[in-house]
Amino acid sequence: MKGFLIALQFLTRLPGPRLTVSDQEFARSILWFPAVGLVVGLFVAGAAVAGARIDAWTGALAALVAWVAVTGALHLDGLGDVADAMGAAHKDRTRVLAVLADPHVGSFGVTAIAVQLLAKLVLLHGLVEQGLILPLLLIPFAARIGPLAWTLWLEPLHQGLGARFREAVAARHLAEWSAILLAACWLVPALGAAFPLALLWLWWIRISLGGISGDGHGAGIEMMETGLLLATLVWMVIR
């Protein structure tokens, strides 16, 4: 339970008890990331239902605001940092890593965050309009299984979060959460897209940056969430 509370305090802005956390306990908190995704999903789905009492666009906006508020825009920050680093990709690798480590947000980062928020808003509207609330509960959960795979199969980019998490993740942990995700696919089949999306991000990070970092995890979660929103809408069209 302590691991879940550590992960909840790290990934969200929800209040919680004061905890004394060792480096090992913090590293093992990654094993609870998917469970924290369910908590995020509860807020997103609840806000969508409340807003939809007015209309679909209000429901979508309420869900988006809840999504950003409960996570504190943590993953959006990672997305912005990765986008800025890619803006320097025409230069040498040293420059790319320096930009990635820079806490300031540049024009590439601002643009990526803006496009991401717009994409989520439009896709959320599509789901709310069709009354598809259950996927909003489960998508944040599915997206947070990705970091376990990236930690397991990618080298840490530097001695930061990626390196600390690597010590805690084993193949069985990924297998256990993947089995739960497969079970959830009976309720929302489009969640199966989480598997290729996670592998696609792993491949892109490997060829673009050469390793995983906290920013890479955050950006990947954002990309998976948007990809799963889109996959859900596409599934509804083609089924």
C-alpha positions, -999 to 999 in steps of 0.1 A, spaced: 0 0 0 29 24 7 41 19 -28 7 30 -42 7 61 -20 41 70 -31 31 66 -68 -1 86 -61 18 115 -46 43 115 -74 20 112 -104 -9 133 -91 -16 165 -71 -40 147 -47 -34 153 -10 -20 124 10 -2 116 42 34 126 48 57 97 39 93 90 46 105 74 14 138 56 6 153 55 -28 144 18 -31 108 25 -21 105 53 -46 119 31 -74 94 4 -66 65 28 -68 66 25 -106 49 -9 -101 18 10 -90 17 35 -119 -12 16 -136 -32 16 -104 -27 54 -101 -40 56 -137 -73 42 -125 -75 70 -99 -68 96 -127 -95 79 -148 -121 82 -120 -116 120 -120 -116 122 -158 -147 101 -162 -165 118 -133 -158 152 -148 -170 141 -182 -203 128 -168 -208 160 -148 -200 183 -177 -221 163 -202 -252 173 -183 -248 206 -201 -235 193 -235 -208 172 -250 -183 200 -254 -187 210 -218 -182 174 -208 -150 172 -229 -137 204 -215 -144 193 -179 -127 160 -185 -96 177 -200 -94 202 -171 -97 173 -146 -70 154 -165 -46 182 -163 -55 193 -128 -52 159 -111 -18 151 -128 -5 187 -123 5 187 -160 34 164 -151 33 144 -183 27 174 -204 59 189 -191 77 158 -202 61 161 -237 73 197 -240 108 188 -230 110 160 -255 96 182 -282 122 209 -275 150 183 -276 138 171 -310 139 207 -322 176 205 -316 180 171 -333 197 187 -363 226 194 -341 248 170 -322 236 146 -295 252 166 -267 230 196 -277 199 174 -278 206 161 -242 213 196 -230 180 209 -243 162 179 -228 177 187 -194 168 224 -197 138 232 -174 127 261 -196 100 254 -223 108 266 -259 86 271 -289 86 235 -299 75 225 -264 47 250 -263 35 240 -297 35 203 -288 16 209 -255 -10 231 -273 -15 205 -300 -18 177 -275 -44 195 -255 -64 203 -286 -62 167 -297 -74 154 -264 -103 179 -263 -116 170 -297 -112 132 -291 -128 136 -256 -158 153 -273 -162 124 -296 -163 99 -268 -186 121 -245 -210 127 -274 -214 89 -278 -217 83 -241 -185 64 -240 -175 70 -204 -159 36 -194 -129 41 -218 -122 74 -200 -118 54 -167 -95 28 -183 -73 48 -207 -51 64 -181 -46 30 -165 -36 14 -198 -12 43 -207 7 39 -174 16 3 -181 39 17 -208 66 29 -184 71 -6 -171 80 -18 -206 102 12 -214 120 8 -181 126 -29 -188 137 -27 -224 154 7 -227 187 18 -212 184 48 -189 193 80 -207 211 94 -176 212 89 -139 177 102 -132 143 87 -128 148 62 -156 178 47 -139 162 45 -105 131 28 -118 151 2 -138 162 -15 -105 126 -23 -95 110 -36 -127 111 -73 -137 94 -90 -166 68 -106 -143 55 -72 -132 49 -62 -168 33 -96 -175 9 -92 -146 -3 -57 -156 -5 -68 -192 -28 -97 -182 -50 -72 -164 -51 -50 -195 -60 -79 -217 -89 -87 -193 -100 -50 -196 -101 -54 -233 -132 -75 -229 -149 -43 -217 -131 -19 -241 -115 -37 -270 -97 -6 -282 -75 -8 -252 -56 -35 -270 -40 -7 -290 -19 0 -259 4 -28 -268 15 -15 -303 14 21 -290 38 13 -262 61 -6 -286 60 22 -311 71 47 -284 98 24 -273 111 22 -309 109 59 -314 127 67 -281 155 42 -289 163 57 -323 157 94 -313 172 96 -279 189 63 -273 174 58 -238 146 65 -215 143 93 -189 115 108 -168 106 131 -197 105 102 -220 81 84 -197 59 115 -193 58 122 -231 51 85 -238 21 84 -214 7 115 -231 11 100 -265 -5 67 -254 -35 84 -239 -42 104 -271 -36 73 -292 -60 53 -271 -87 80 -273 -83 79 -310 -83 41 -311 -116 40 -292 -133 63 -316 -120 44 -346 -132 11 -330 -167 26 -327 -167 34 -364 -154 1 -377 -170 -24 -354 
